Amino acid sequence: MFGESFAQQKVRLRNNSVFGSHPCWNIRSVIVKAGDDCRQELMAVQLLKEFHSIFVQDGLQAWLRPIKVLVTSSHSALI
């Protein structure tokens, strides 16, 4: 429906990359966000990490997907 899957894209890109045979080769999805105060996203991610630590410590099973935010300025970030 939406074309090739991420796994298929990864295989295709690895096969076409000059570095594809390197054992540490990988690819990641990135969201480029601009025009907003991206420091809020960084704070939200830090808060989620704290909640995750509390859940694990108390033996609660909660699925939280870890993400990273690289704030490049007060109005842009890579997520």
N, CA, C and O of each residue as an XYZ file, in Angstrom:
316
protein
N       0.829     -1.196      0.000
C       0.000      0.000      0.000
C       0.873      1.259      0.000
O       0.614      2.187     -0.766
N       1.901      1.298      0.849
C       2.741      2.475      0.955
C       4.105      2.274      0.306
O       5.020      3.051      0.580
N       4.277      1.274     -0.532
C       5.571      1.012     -1.136
C       6.357      0.006     -0.319
O       5.785     -0.834      0.376
N       7.681      0.103     -0.411
C       8.503     -0.874      0.300
C       8.565     -0.582      1.792
O       8.496      0.569      2.222
N       8.696     -1.648      2.570
C       8.772     -1.523      4.022
C      10.143     -0.971      4.418
O      11.060     -0.904      3.600
N      10.264     -0.578      5.684
C      11.548     -0.073      6.168
C      12.619     -1.153      6.062
O      13.763     -0.865      5.708
N      12.246     -2.404      6.370
C      13.199     -3.513      6.276
C      13.680     -3.692      4.834
O      14.863     -3.940      4.603
N      12.778     -3.568      3.873
C      13.154     -3.685      2.466
C      14.050     -2.519      2.043
O      15.016     -2.710      1.304
N      13.727     -1.312      2.514
C      14.568     -0.149      2.211
C      15.968     -0.342      2.765
O      16.957     -0.020      2.107
N      16.045     -0.873      3.988
C      17.337     -1.084      4.639
C      18.198     -2.054      3.827
O      19.387     -1.808      3.626
N      17.606     -3.143      3.367
C      18.335     -4.126      2.560
C      18.801     -3.488      1.254
O      19.952     -3.662      0.854
N      17.919     -2.756      0.594
C      18.266     -2.112     -0.683
C      19.390     -1.104     -0.501
O      20.337     -1.079     -1.287
N      19.289     -0.270      0.534
C      20.317      0.738      0.770
C      21.651      0.108      1.157
O      22.708      0.583      0.743
N      21.602     -0.955      1.945
C      22.849     -1.627      2.342
C      23.538     -2.238      1.122
O      24.760     -2.165      0.991
N      22.753     -2.835      0.240
C      23.318     -3.441     -0.966
C      23.938     -2.398     -1.890
O      24.884     -2.703     -2.616
N      23.416     -1.170     -1.873
C      23.918     -0.112     -2.754
C      24.972      0.763     -2.098
O      25.562      1.614     -2.764
N      25.222      0.576     -0.818
C      26.174      1.417     -0.096
C      27.589      0.872     -0.228
O      27.801     -0.339     -0.178
N      28.567      1.779     -0.399
C      29.963      1.344     -0.443
C      30.409      0.841      0.933
O      31.392      0.108      1.038
N      29.689      1.231      1.980
C      30.008      0.788      3.337
C      29.101     -0.347      3.803
O      29.141     -0.725      4.974
N      28.286     -0.894      2.906
C      27.319     -1.923      3.268
C      27.918     -3.183      3.862
O      27.245     -3.882      4.620
N      29.159     -3.489      3.540
C      29.788     -4.698      4.072
C      30.404     -4.477      5.453
O      30.852     -5.427      6.094
N      30.426     -3.245      5.902
C      30.984     -2.947      7.225
C      30.068     -3.550      8.290
O      28.850     -3.391      8.203
N      30.621     -4.240      9.296
C      29.778     -4.916     10.296
C      28.922     -3.969     11.139
O      27.897     -4.386     11.679
N      29.320     -2.725     11.257
C      28.550     -1.770     12.076
C      27.597     -0.923     11.249
O      26.999      0.016     11.774
N      27.446     -1.233      9.977
C      26.571     -0.443      9.104
C      25.141     -0.525      9.601
O      24.666     -1.604      9.955
N      24.455      0.601      9.632
C      23.056      0.632     10.053
C      22.396      1.863      9.461
O      23.070      2.753      8.941
N      21.115      1.907      9.540
C      20.335      3.045      9.065
C      19.256      3.336     10.091
O      18.737      2.422     10.732
N      18.920      4.598     10.247
C      17.903      4.999     11.222
C      16.921      5.970     10.581
O      17.259      6.720      9.665
N      15.701      5.931     11.088
C      14.706      6.918     10.684
C      14.925      8.173     11.505
O      15.189      8.096     12.705
N      14.816      9.319     10.872
C      15.024     10.589     11.564
C      13.909     11.546     11.177
O      13.523     11.642     10.012
N      13.401     12.250     12.176
C      12.443     13.330     11.938
C      13.204     14.631     12.114
O      13.841     14.841     13.146
N      13.146     15.502     11.123
C      13.756     16.819     11.224
C      12.635     17.792     11.575
O      11.673     17.945     10.821
N      12.768     18.438     12.713
C      11.735     19.352     13.174
C      12.323     20.754     13.265
O      13.413     20.943     13.806
N      11.602     21.729     12.737
C      12.094     23.106     12.767
C      10.916     24.059     12.962
O       9.774     23.732     12.639
N      11.214     25.232     13.493
C      10.199     26.257     13.652
C       9.402     26.141     14.935
O       8.365     26.789     15.076
N       9.862     25.330     15.872
C       9.170     25.146     17.138
C      10.222     25.066     18.230
O      11.391     24.808     17.943
N       9.826     25.283     19.477
C      10.760     25.189     20.581
C      11.005     23.718     20.868
O      10.254     23.094     21.618
N      12.049     23.165     20.277
C      12.328     21.725     20.347
C      12.873     21.292     21.696
O      12.999     20.093     21.947
N      13.195     22.220     22.557
C      13.654     21.849     23.893
C      12.536     21.138     24.655
O      12.803     20.360     25.571
N      11.286     21.404     24.276
C      10.152     20.738     24.914
C      10.184     19.239     24.629
O       9.899     18.434     25.516
N      10.530     18.857     23.393
C      10.628     17.442     23.049
C      11.716     16.764     23.877
O      11.539     15.638     24.341
N      12.832     17.449     24.058
C      13.917     16.893     24.854
C      13.459     16.668     26.290
O      13.762     15.632     26.880
N      12.742     17.615     26.850
C      12.239     17.461     28.211
C      11.239     16.309     28.303
O      11.265     15.540     29.264
N      10.369     16.188     27.321
C       9.383     15.102     27.316
C      10.069     13.738     27.262
O       9.643     12.809     27.948
N      11.127     13.604     26.455
C      11.862     12.345     26.360
C      12.537     12.028     27.691
O      12.529     10.880     28.134
N      13.120     13.041     28.328
C      13.750     12.828     29.627
C      12.727     12.378     30.665
O      13.020     11.522     31.499
N      11.535     12.951     30.613
C      10.461     12.566     31.528
C      10.033     11.119     31.294
O       9.820     10.370     32.248
N       9.907     10.728     30.032
C       9.532      9.347     29.712
C      10.586      8.357     30.191
O      10.250      7.273     30.667
N      11.855      8.722     30.067
C      12.917      7.847     30.567
C      12.807      7.664     32.077
O      13.022      6.565     32.588
N      12.475      8.734     32.790
C      12.287      8.637     34.243
C      11.108      7.732     34.577
O      11.212      6.887     35.465
N       9.990      7.899     33.875
C       8.831      7.030     34.094
C       9.194      5.571     33.836
O       8.807      4.682     34.595
N       9.940      5.335     32.761
C      10.344      3.967     32.438
C      11.180      3.366     33.566
O      10.981      2.209     33.935
N      12.112      4.144     34.114
C      12.936      3.662     35.230
C      12.080      3.316     36.440
O      12.316      2.308     37.105
N      11.093      4.147     36.722
C      10.192      3.900     37.858
C       9.380      2.638     37.614
O       9.224      1.821     38.522
N       8.860      2.464     36.399
C       8.071      1.277     36.076
C       8.903      0.011     36.230
O       8.437     -0.973     36.805
N      10.130      0.030     35.719
C      11.007     -1.145     35.808
C      11.342     -1.441     37.264
O      11.331     -2.599     37.681
N      11.637     -0.409     38.032
C      11.991     -0.574     39.445
C      10.839     -1.203     40.226
O      11.071     -2.025     41.113
N       9.609     -0.828     39.907
C       8.444     -1.352     40.608
C       7.895     -2.632     39.991
O       6.876     -3.153     40.446
N       8.565     -3.142     38.956
C       8.152     -4.394     38.340
C       6.927     -4.274     37.456
O       6.278     -5.279     37.163
N       6.600     -3.079     37.028
C       5.453     -2.878     36.142
C       5.887     -3.063     34.695
O       6.975     -2.644     34.300
N       5.030     -3.689     33.920
C       5.345     -3.890     32.521
C       4.707     -2.778     31.707
O       3.486     -2.708     31.566
N       5.531     -1.938     31.190
C       5.060     -0.851     30.326
C       5.962     -0.804     29.106
O       7.182     -0.903     29.230
N       5.376     -0.654     27.938
C       6.152     -0.607     26.719
C       6.351      0.853     26.341
O       5.402      1.547     25.977
N       7.577      1.303     26.429
C       7.925      2.654     26.011
C       9.012      2.549     24.953
O      10.038      1.907     25.176
N       8.797      3.160     23.828
C       9.789      3.099     22.759
C      10.822      4.195     22.973
O      10.476      5.376     22.981
N      12.088      3.819     23.146
C      13.110      4.837     23.379
C      13.406      5.629     22.108
O      13.587      5.061     21.032
N      13.449      6.919     22.254
C      13.836      7.786     21.146
C      14.886      8.756     21.657
O      15.032      8.958     22.863
N      15.596      9.336     20.749
C      16.611     10.316     21.107
C      16.279     11.630     20.410
O      15.783     11.642     19.284
N      16.557     12.722     21.088
C      16.340     14.050     20.531
C      17.674     14.776     20.555
O      18.300     14.909     21.607
N      18.105     15.244     19.393
C      19.303     16.054     19.297
C      18.866     17.467     18.943
O      18.545     17.759     17.791
N      18.856     18.341     19.947
C      18.452     19.724     19.731
C      19.624     20.445     19.081
O      20.707     20.530     19.662
N      19.408     20.965     17.874
C      20.474     21.646     17.155
C      20.438     23.155     17.331
O      21.435     23.836     17.094
N      19.292     23.676     17.747
C      19.146     25.092     18.135
C      17.847     25.188     18.927
O      17.166     24.184     19.136
N      17.507     26.386     19.363
C      16.272     26.529     20.129
C      15.033     26.299     19.276
O      13.934     26.150     19.809
N      15.200     26.268     17.949
C      14.053     26.103     17.057
C      14.204     24.960     16.051
O      13.487     24.916     15.051
N      15.142     24.030     16.312
C      15.273     22.886     15.408
C      15.886     21.698     16.153
O      16.626     21.853     17.125
N      15.548     20.511     15.658
C      16.044     19.283     16.299
C      15.938     18.113     15.345
O      15.181     18.136     14.374
N      16.720     17.085     15.650
C      16.607     15.789     14.990
C      16.013     14.830     16.006
O      16.527     14.705     17.117
N      14.933     14.153     15.633
C      14.241     13.260     16.557
C      14.315     11.854     16.004
O      13.796     10.921     16.617
